[in-house]
Amino acid sequence: MKASTQAQTPTPESAEDRTTASTDRAYGTLGMAAGLGSFLGAGTILALSSTLALWREGLQMNAAQVGAVSAILTFAFAAGSFCGGFVAQRFGLVRMFNLNAFVCAIALAACAAAPNFIVLALGIGVAALAVGFDLPVSISVITHDVPDETLKGQLVSRTQVLWSAGILGPYVLALAVSPLGFLGARVVFGLLAVVALGTALWRVADPRISRLHRAAADRERAFAATGADDDSPSTRSMGIVDVLRSVHARTGRSYALLFSVLALFYVMWNLMANTINQFQTYLLVSQHASQMQAVFIGIVAAVLCVAGGMAYGRVPKGVWRDRLFWVGAAAQVLAMAIMAVGGTMWSTALAVMLFQFFGNFAGEMNAKVWTQETFPVAVSAEAQSLILGIGRIPCAFASLVLPSLLVPGVIDVALWAFVVVAALSGVFGGLVVRLTTGRGCADTTARVGVSAA
């Protein structure tokens, strides 16, 4: 009898395990569908970067038009990133999540078929606006739908890996279609449009994702019905302005100061990253590399970017990540110096590879992690949206003039300016590390603790 009882006891545990595994798979599905928004964001930028020289020749664009297309992409991406969280709050988070990829697919298809500069510019602008909206929205959907804090952090980190994959994908495509010449540029955008359409259909049609949306909405209604938030220190009722007027309870630092230094770090770093990601193929071709050589260098650099992101993700939170920041910051200054001193195709290739690998240790991943760890849960998405948007506005202005500066006679001055930008990125990032020293990443109170300024 005892043996019979023991034989039967695993049955309910097995059923529970199956339910848990099914739920985990559903969350993984949501994380992948959300992360593809990051893939499309990086993919749109790199699709233009890897084919910019082909568009210039195929549509007979001058240097000003080349700069205008890049600037439109960056301005629209900045506007979408800046406003995405706020628009979703009013229009509906899930509704925006489902709509963004459809708009992106239509715009990318227009780019693929563009007969002239105007259509290309309009398509790029709408696509960049859509993926800009989707970046904070997709991360907010994960935060909204996933109740487990550990799993939530893992899925947010996965979006950054997919961002890196979005850098690699267009380069592989561009290399594969490079024998087609200008037609290859159209193929790259056409295939990216197919990915966007598939993402949109997945988000709308997958019942597992819909169930998670409904479950999150039910949890919100339950909180509201019980008034759980009224006596909770979770700061759900606080807006971003209220938080910025407050003080971080654990570190004693003003949130406005933390926000400002984080934004300055991301502005400086993004100026470098935008130049590398948008103009490296253009720059290499200007330095007498063939289109195939330039794209191949981009693929190697993108592989290193993915590898660097995976390596950084394996480093435990805490002092070692802070130490790796200094390594990454120094390596990026070195990369910009190599580019400035060398002035050749191969020195530029080395600099790009160095930057793409170590940019994971002192770059956008840090900005996202620091924002999530520093700001209260209730406003972290809005804070992230603001920082991402602010960081891309100067890049848009830079994109207007960079094609005219990356030419013989003035290119040396431009490249040395980026050495200074790299150094400032390290300085502001170092200030973030210093100002947030002592934060408890695993302690929930570090993310909700505020006191009056």
Number of C-alpha atoms within 10 A of each C-alpha: 6 6 7 8 9 10 10 10 10 11 11 10 11 11 11 12 12 12 12 12 12 13 14 13 13 19 21 17 18 26 26 20 22 28 27 29 32 28 27 33 27 24 27 26 23 26 27 25 27 30 27 21 21 22 24 17 12 16 14 13 17 12 14 13 17 24 21 20 25 29 24 23 28 30 24 25 31 29 23 26 31 27 21 28 29 19 15 19 14 9 11 13 20 19 11 22 26 20 16 24 29 19 19 31 27 17 25 30 22 23 29 22 16 18 12 14 20 13 16 20 22 19 25 27 24 24 33 30 28 29 31 31 32 33 31 30 31 31 25 24 22 22 22 18 21 21 12 9 12 10 17 19 15 13 24 22 21 22 23 24 22 24 24 26 21 26 29 25 21 29 28 19 21 28 23 15 18 19 12 13 16 19 16 21 25 25 18 29 27 19 17 26 27 15 18 27 20 16 23 23 16 17 23 15 11 14 12 16 21 15 13 20 19 12 14 17 14 12 14 12 12 12 13 12 10 9 11 11 14 13 7 9 12 19 19 14 11 12 12 18 12 15 25 20 15 19 20 27 18 19 17 14 16 21 23 17 15 21 20 16 19 24 24 20 29 28 25 26 28 24 22 22 20 21 17 21 22 22 23 22 30 24 22 22 18 16 18 12 18 13 22 17 16 23 28 18 24 31 23 17 24 26 19 22 26 23 18 19 25 17 13 21 19 9 12 9 13 13 12 10 19 19 12 17 24 18 16 21 27 16 21 31 22 18 25 26 20 22 23 22 13 15 15 17 20 15 16 24 22 16 24 26 22 22 27 28 23 25 25 27 26 29 26 18 18 22 21 22 15 18 23 20 21 25 26 25 19 19 24 21 26 24 26 28 28 23 25 28 28 19 24 25 21 18 24 24 17 19 25 21 17 21 21 15 16 19 14 11 8 11 18 17 12 14 20 17 14 22 21 15 22 26 19 19 26 25 18 21 28 19 16 23 20 11 17 19 14 12 19 17 16 12 10 14 17 21 26 23 20 27 14 11 15
